[in-house]
Amino acid sequence: MTFYNLNEIIGWIGGALFSICALPQVIHTWKTKDTKGLSMLFLIIWFVGEILSFFYVISKDIITNIFHFPLYLNYSLNIILIFYLFYAKIKYK
């Protein structure tokens, strides 16, 4: 196994872990319909941070022609989870 392969495996594992770190909150919110502990400001800051970071990584990857697919997974899934939390925060007030 080369360093590149090991690095890719580590990247995919890290991306997957970051992608699912919001799942416990999403599952709790889905089951209980309780969003009192969720700050809308937190969700907005998190969302903007994910979007800006995703844009940065994609634009940098296009320039360098080196693509970081684990990060794409991370940002994409986090954005989907954040959308659900936004939806729940508004619906279950």
CNS distance restraints for C-alpha pairs under 8 A (distance, minus, plus):
assign (resid   1 and name CA) (resid   5 and name CA) 6.24 0.50 0.50
assign (resid   1 and name CA) (resid   6 and name CA) 6.78 0.50 0.50
assign (resid   2 and name CA) (resid   6 and name CA) 6.32 0.50 0.50
assign (resid   3 and name CA) (resid   7 and name CA) 5.94 0.50 0.50
assign (resid   4 and name CA) (resid   8 and name CA) 6.17 0.50 0.50
assign (resid   5 and name CA) (resid   9 and name CA) 6.27 0.50 0.50
assign (resid   6 and name CA) (resid  10 and name CA) 6.18 0.50 0.50
assign (resid   7 and name CA) (resid  11 and name CA) 6.03 0.50 0.50
assign (resid   8 and name CA) (resid  12 and name CA) 6.14 0.50 0.50
assign (resid   9 and name CA) (resid  13 and name CA) 6.18 0.50 0.50
assign (resid  10 and name CA) (resid  14 and name CA) 6.04 0.50 0.50
assign (resid  11 and name CA) (resid  15 and name CA) 5.95 0.50 0.50
assign (resid  11 and name CA) (resid  70 and name CA) 5.87 0.50 0.50
assign (resid  11 and name CA) (resid  71 and name CA) 7.87 0.50 0.50
assign (resid  12 and name CA) (resid  16 and name CA) 5.99 0.50 0.50
assign (resid  12 and name CA) (resid  69 and name CA) 7.95 0.50 0.50
assign (resid  12 and name CA) (resid  70 and name CA) 4.85 0.50 0.50
assign (resid  13 and name CA) (resid  17 and name CA) 6.15 0.50 0.50
assign (resid  14 and name CA) (resid  18 and name CA) 6.16 0.50 0.50
assign (resid  14 and name CA) (resid  70 and name CA) 7.73 0.50 0.50
assign (resid  15 and name CA) (resid  19 and name CA) 5.98 0.50 0.50
assign (resid  15 and name CA) (resid  70 and name CA) 4.98 0.50 0.50
assign (resid  15 and name CA) (resid  71 and name CA) 5.72 0.50 0.50
assign (resid  15 and name CA) (resid  73 and name CA) 6.50 0.50 0.50
assign (resid  15 and name CA) (resid  74 and name CA) 4.99 0.50 0.50
assign (resid  16 and name CA) (resid  20 and name CA) 6.30 0.50 0.50
assign (resid  16 and name CA) (resid  70 and name CA) 7.34 0.50 0.50
assign (resid  16 and name CA) (resid  73 and name CA) 7.22 0.50 0.50
assign (resid  16 and name CA) (resid  74 and name CA) 6.38 0.50 0.50
assign (resid  17 and name CA) (resid  21 and name CA) 6.08 0.50 0.50
assign (resid  18 and name CA) (resid  22 and name CA) 7.92 0.50 0.50
assign (resid  18 and name CA) (resid  74 and name CA) 6.03 0.50 0.50
assign (resid  19 and name CA) (resid  73 and name CA) 7.03 0.50 0.50
assign (resid  19 and name CA) (resid  74 and name CA) 4.54 0.50 0.50
assign (resid  19 and name CA) (resid  75 and name CA) 7.20 0.50 0.50
assign (resid  19 and name CA) (resid  77 and name CA) 5.61 0.50 0.50
assign (resid  19 and name CA) (resid  78 and name CA) 5.64 0.50 0.50
assign (resid  20 and name CA) (resid  77 and name CA) 7.80 0.50 0.50
assign (resid  20 and name CA) (resid  78 and name CA) 7.77 0.50 0.50
assign (resid  22 and name CA) (resid  26 and name CA) 6.34 0.50 0.50
assign (resid  22 and name CA) (resid  78 and name CA) 7.30 0.50 0.50
assign (resid  22 and name CA) (resid  81 and name CA) 6.98 0.50 0.50
assign (resid  23 and name CA) (resid  27 and name CA) 5.93 0.50 0.50
assign (resid  23 and name CA) (resid  81 and name CA) 7.50 0.50 0.50
assign (resid  24 and name CA) (resid  28 and name CA) 6.05 0.50 0.50
assign (resid  25 and name CA) (resid  29 and name CA) 6.03 0.50 0.50
assign (resid  26 and name CA) (resid  30 and name CA) 6.00 0.50 0.50
assign (resid  26 and name CA) (resid  81 and name CA) 6.98 0.50 0.50
assign (resid  26 and name CA) (resid  84 and name CA) 7.48 0.50 0.50
assign (resid  26 and name CA) (resid  85 and name CA) 6.64 0.50 0.50
assign (resid  27 and name CA) (resid  31 and name CA) 6.09 0.50 0.50
assign (resid  28 and name CA) (resid  32 and name CA) 5.96 0.50 0.50
assign (resid  28 and name CA) (resid  33 and name CA) 7.73 0.50 0.50
assign (resid  28 and name CA) (resid  34 and name CA) 7.83 0.50 0.50
assign (resid  29 and name CA) (resid  33 and name CA) 5.00 0.50 0.50
assign (resid  29 and name CA) (resid  34 and name CA) 5.48 0.50 0.50
assign (resid  29 and name CA) (resid  35 and name CA) 6.29 0.50 0.50
assign (resid  29 and name CA) (resid  85 and name CA) 7.71 0.50 0.50
assign (resid  29 and name CA) (resid  88 and name CA) 7.32 0.50 0.50
assign (resid  30 and name CA) (resid  34 and name CA) 7.96 0.50 0.50
assign (resid  30 and name CA) (resid  88 and name CA) 7.81 0.50 0.50
assign (resid  33 and name CA) (resid  88 and name CA) 7.26 0.50 0.50
assign (resid  33 and name CA) (resid  92 and name CA) 6.04 0.50 0.50
assign (resid  34 and name CA) (resid  92 and name CA) 6.79 0.50 0.50
assign (resid  35 and name CA) (resid  88 and name CA) 6.96 0.50 0.50
assign (resid  35 and name CA) (resid  89 and name CA) 5.51 0.50 0.50
assign (resid  35 and name CA) (resid  92 and name CA) 6.71 0.50 0.50
assign (resid  35 and name CA) (resid  93 and name CA) 7.06 0.50 0.50
assign (resid  36 and name CA) (resid  93 and name CA) 7.62 0.50 0.50
assign (resid  38 and name CA) (resid  42 and name CA) 7.51 0.50 0.50
assign (resid  38 and name CA) (resid  43 and name CA) 7.70 0.50 0.50
assign (resid  38 and name CA) (resid  89 and name CA) 7.36 0.50 0.50
assign (resid  39 and name CA) (resid  43 and name CA) 6.44 0.50 0.50
assign (resid  40 and name CA) (resid  44 and name CA) 6.17 0.50 0.50
assign (resid  40 and name CA) (resid  86 and name CA) 7.66 0.50 0.50
assign (resid  40 and name CA) (resid  89 and name CA) 7.53 0.50 0.50
assign (resid  41 and name CA) (resid  45 and name CA) 6.12 0.50 0.50
assign (resid  42 and name CA) (resid  46 and name CA) 5.97 0.50 0.50
assign (resid  43 and name CA) (resid  47 and name CA) 5.96 0.50 0.50
assign (resid  43 and name CA) (resid  82 and name CA) 6.83 0.50 0.50
assign (resid  43 and name CA) (resid  85 and name CA) 7.73 0.50 0.50
assign (resid  43 and name CA) (resid  86 and name CA) 7.10 0.50 0.50
assign (resid  44 and name CA) (resid  48 and name CA) 6.13 0.50 0.50
assign (resid  45 and name CA) (resid  49 and name CA) 6.02 0.50 0.50
assign (resid  46 and name CA) (resid  50 and name CA) 6.16 0.50 0.50
assign (resid  46 and name CA) (resid  82 and name CA) 7.98 0.50 0.50
assign (resid  47 and name CA) (resid  51 and name CA) 6.21 0.50 0.50
assign (resid  47 and name CA) (resid  79 and name CA) 6.61 0.50 0.50
assign (resid  47 and name CA) (resid  82 and name CA) 6.59 0.50 0.50
assign (resid  48 and name CA) (resid  52 and name CA) 6.05 0.50 0.50
assign (resid  49 and name CA) (resid  53 and name CA) 5.97 0.50 0.50
assign (resid  50 and name CA) (resid  54 and name CA) 5.92 0.50 0.50
assign (resid  50 and name CA) (resid  75 and name CA) 6.05 0.50 0.50
assign (resid  50 and name CA) (resid  78 and name CA) 7.49 0.50 0.50
assign (resid  50 and name CA) (resid  79 and name CA) 6.87 0.50 0.50
assign (resid  51 and name CA) (resid  55 and name CA) 6.11 0.50 0.50
assign (resid  51 and name CA) (resid  75 and name CA) 7.60 0.50 0.50
assign (resid  51 and name CA) (resid  79 and name CA) 7.71 0.50 0.50
assign (resid  52 and name CA) (resid  56 and name CA) 6.13 0.50 0.50
assign (resid  53 and name CA) (resid  57 and name CA) 6.15 0.50 0.50
assign (resid  54 and name CA) (resid  58 and name CA) 6.14 0.50 0.50
assign (resid  54 and name CA) (resid  71 and name CA) 7.85 0.50 0.50
assign (resid  54 and name CA) (resid  72 and name CA) 7.13 0.50 0.50
assign (resid  54 and name CA) (resid  75 and name CA) 6.07 0.50 0.50
assign (resid  55 and name CA) (resid  59 and name CA) 6.03 0.50 0.50
assign (resid  56 and name CA) (resid  60 and name CA) 5.98 0.50 0.50
assign (resid  57 and name CA) (resid  61 and name CA) 5.96 0.50 0.50
assign (resid  57 and name CA) (resid  68 and name CA) 7.71 0.50 0.50
assign (resid  57 and name CA) (resid  71 and name CA) 7.89 0.50 0.50
assign (resid  58 and name CA) (resid  62 and name CA) 6.18 0.50 0.50
assign (resid  58 and name CA) (resid  67 and name CA) 7.76 0.50 0.50
assign (resid  59 and name CA) (resid  63 and name CA) 6.30 0.50 0.50
assign (resid  60 and name CA) (resid  64 and name CA) 6.14 0.50 0.50
assign (resid  61 and name CA) (resid  65 and name CA) 5.32 0.50 0.50
assign (resid  61 and name CA) (resid  66 and name CA) 5.09 0.50 0.50
assign (resid  61 and name CA) (resid  67 and name CA) 5.12 0.50 0.50
assign (resid  61 and name CA) (resid  68 and name CA) 7.17 0.50 0.50
assign (resid  62 and name CA) (resid  66 and name CA) 7.17 0.50 0.50
assign (resid  62 and name CA) (resid  67 and name CA) 7.55 0.50 0.50
assign (resid  68 and name CA) (resid  72 and name CA) 6.71 0.50 0.50
assign (resid  69 and name CA) (resid  73 and name CA) 6.37 0.50 0.50
assign (resid  70 and name CA) (resid  74 and name CA) 6.31 0.50 0.50
assign (resid  71 and name CA) (resid  75 and name CA) 6.11 0.50 0.50
assign (resid  72 and name CA) (resid  76 and name CA) 5.91 0.50 0.50
assign (resid  73 and name CA) (resid  77 and name CA) 6.06 0.50 0.50
assign (resid  74 and name CA) (resid  78 and name CA) 6.08 0.50 0.50
assign (resid  75 and name CA) (resid  79 and name CA) 6.04 0.50 0.50
assign (resid  76 and name CA) (resid  80 and name CA) 6.37 0.50 0.50
assign (resid  77 and name CA) (resid  81 and name CA) 6.18 0.50 0.50
assign (resid  78 and name CA) (resid  82 and name CA) 6.01 0.50 0.50
assign (resid  79 and name CA) (resid  83 and name CA) 6.18 0.50 0.50
assign (resid  80 and name CA) (resid  84 and name CA) 6.50 0.50 0.50
assign (resid  81 and name CA) (resid  85 and name CA) 6.35 0.50 0.50
assign (resid  82 and name CA) (resid  86 and name CA) 6.12 0.50 0.50
assign (resid  83 and name CA) (resid  87 and name CA) 6.13 0.50 0.50
assign (resid  84 and name CA) (resid  88 and name CA) 6.06 0.50 0.50
assign (resid  85 and name CA) (resid  89 and name CA) 5.92 0.50 0.50
assign (resid  86 and name CA) (resid  90 and name CA) 6.29 0.50 0.50
assign (resid  87 and name CA) (resid  91 and name CA) 6.00 0.50 0.50
assign (resid  88 and name CA) (resid  92 and name CA) 5.60 0.50 0.50
assign (resid  89 and name CA) (resid  93 and name CA) 6.14 0.50 0.50
